[in-house]
Amino acid sequence: MNDIRQSFTEAKNLFNVPDLAASPPCLLFVLESPHKEEIKHGVPVAGGSGKTMTKYLLQENVPFGIYLSKNPTLLKTFGIVNVCPFPMQSAAIPDEEWKDTNRLFLKTAESIRTSTALKFKDEKKAVLQDILLKDFKERLLQSAGEKTIIVPCGKFAERYTFLAGIAETHRVITGVPHPSYNSWAKERYQNTLSEMKEMII
């Protein structure tokens, strides 16, 4: 399974979007993986989902990752970590030649992304999940301070936050949806989102 490891390392070197967490933040948002806008701007949640977050949290209309990168004092309050540091969707990888060479790896990554399983019997998926989880856990623990509250956004982020075991040492707010499609404005999520907002110091 060295091919999976090699492809992961290459993808991280070539298409990495760094986490945004300069100092231990009050709230650390966990999201799935970068997409085209994140690759373009070099920061997490730099597209429509990011606008949803900023609008709800700060009443601004700039994508959250871009806004935080331009207002570094806010990094004491907010941080962002992606479970996967590079796109898990083939469509967001900007290098056609690399995509062609690593088709099987990307297919495996996409199937993990859309699965609800906590464990995989398929060897390739199991190996990739192990590598992904180790990488994520390392970055998550580097970014979170003792009192940081972890906020996974969406089912995928929630699943990997659970697998990383950080709920044993940190408060985790569950039930927060992924901010795509303006979901943070929907009525059914307001109680959970209000609870999250109350944690901001």
ZAGUNU-610170 format. One record per residue (C-alpha): x, y, z. Coordinates in steps of 0.5 Angstrom, whole numbers, padded with zeros to 4 digits, always signed. Layout:
# residues N
XYZ;...
***
This chain:
# residues 201
+0000+0000+0000;+0006+0005-0001;+0003+0007-0007;-0003+0010-0003;+0002+0013+0002;+0006+0016-0003;+0000+0019-0007;-0002+0022+0000;+0005+0025+0001;+0005+0028-0006;-0002+0031-0006;+0000+0034+0001;+0006+0037-0002;+0003+0040-0008;-0005+0042-0006;-0004+0043+0001;-0008+0049+0004;-0006+0050+0011;-0010+0051+0017;-0012+0057+0020;-0010+0057+0027;-0004+0062+0029;-0006+0061+0037;-0010+0057+0041;-0017+0059+0039;-0023+0060+0043;-0027+0056+0038;-0024+0051+0033;-0028+0049+0027;-0027+0043+0023;-0029+0042+0016;-0028+0037+0011;-0023+0039+0006;-0021+0044+0001;-0024+0046-0006;-0023+0050-0012;-0023+0057-0008;-0019+0054-0002;-0014+0052-0007;-0014+0059-0011;-0014+0063-0005;-0009+0058+0000;-0014+0059+0006;-0019+0054+0008;-0027+0056+0007;-0025+0061+0002;-0032+0060-0002;-0039+0060-0001;-0039+0056+0005;-0034+0061+0008;-0039+0067+0007;-0044+0063+0010;-0040+0063+0017;-0038+0070+0017;-0045+0072+0016;-0047+0068+0022;-0041+0070+0026;-0039+0077+0024;-0044+0080+0020;-0039+0081+0014;-0040+0078+0007;-0033+0076+0006;-0031+0068+0006;-0029+0066+0013;-0022+0064+0011;-0020+0070+0007;-0023+0075+0013;-0019+0071+0018;-0013+0071+0014;-0014+0079+0014;-0016+0080+0021;-0010+0076+0025;-0013+0078+0032;-0019+0074+0031;-0015+0068+0031;-0015+0068+0038;-0022+0067+0038;-0023+0063+0031;-0019+0057+0028;-0020+0053+0022;-0018+0046+0021;-0019+0041+0015;-0020+0034+0016;-0016+0033+0010;-0011+0038+0008;-0012+0037+0000;-0018+0037-0004;-0022+0030-0003;-0026+0031-0010;-0022+0030-0016;-0026+0036-0019;-0022+0041-0015;-0015+0038-0016;-0012+0043-0021;-0007+0038-0024;-0010+0034-0030;-0003+0030-0031;-0003+0028-0023;-0010+0027-0023;-0009+0022-0029;-0003+0018-0025;-0007+0018-0019;-0014+0016-0021;-0014+0010-0016;-0012+0014-0010;-0017+0020-0012;-0023+0015-0013;-0021+0012-0006;-0021+0019-0003;-0028+0020-0006;-0031+0014-0003;-0028+0015+0004;-0031+0022+0003;-0038+0020+0001;-0038+0014+0006;-0042+0014+0013;-0037+0008+0015;-0033+0009+0021;-0028+0003+0019;-0027+0000+0012;-0026-0007+0010;-0023-0005+0004;-0015-0005+0005;-0014+0001+0001;-0020+0005+0004;-0017+0003+0011;-0010+0005+0009;-0012+0011+0007;-0017+0013+0013;-0011+0011+0018;-0006+0016+0014;-0011+0021+0014;-0013+0020+0021;-0006+0021+0024;-0005+0027+0020;-0011+0030+0022;-0010+0028+0029;-0003+0031+0029;-0006+0038+0026;-0012+0038+0031;-0008+0037+0037;-0003+0043+0035;-0008+0048+0034;-0013+0046+0040;-0011+0050+0046;-0013+0047+0053;-0019+0051+0053;-0021+0051+0046;-0028+0048+0044;-0028+0044+0038;-0034+0045+0033;-0034+0040+0027;-0038+0042+0021;-0042+0037+0018;-0042+0029+0019;-0036+0028+0016;-0032+0033+0020;-0036+0030+0026;-0034+0023+0025;-0027+0024+0024;-0027+0029+0030;-0030+0023+0034;-0025+0018+0031;-0019+0023+0033;-0021+0022+0040;-0021+0029+0042;-0028+0029+0046;-0024+0026+0051;-0020+0032+0053;-0024+0038+0050;-0031+0040+0049;-0034+0038+0042;-0040+0042+0040;-0044+0037+0035;-0050+0037+0030;-0047+0044+0027;-0048+0043+0019;-0043+0044+0014;-0044+0051+0012;-0046+0050+0005;-0052+0052+0001;-0053+0057+0007;-0055+0052+0012;-0053+0056+0018;-0059+0060+0016;-0064+0055+0017;-0069+0054+0023;-0068+0047+0025;-0060+0049+0026;-0061+0055+0030;-0061+0052+0037;-0054+0048+0036;-0051+0055+0033;-0054+0059+0038;-0050+0054+0043;-0044+0055+0039;-0044+0063+0039;-0045+0063+0046;-0038+0060+0047;-0035+0066+0044;-0031+0069+0049;
***
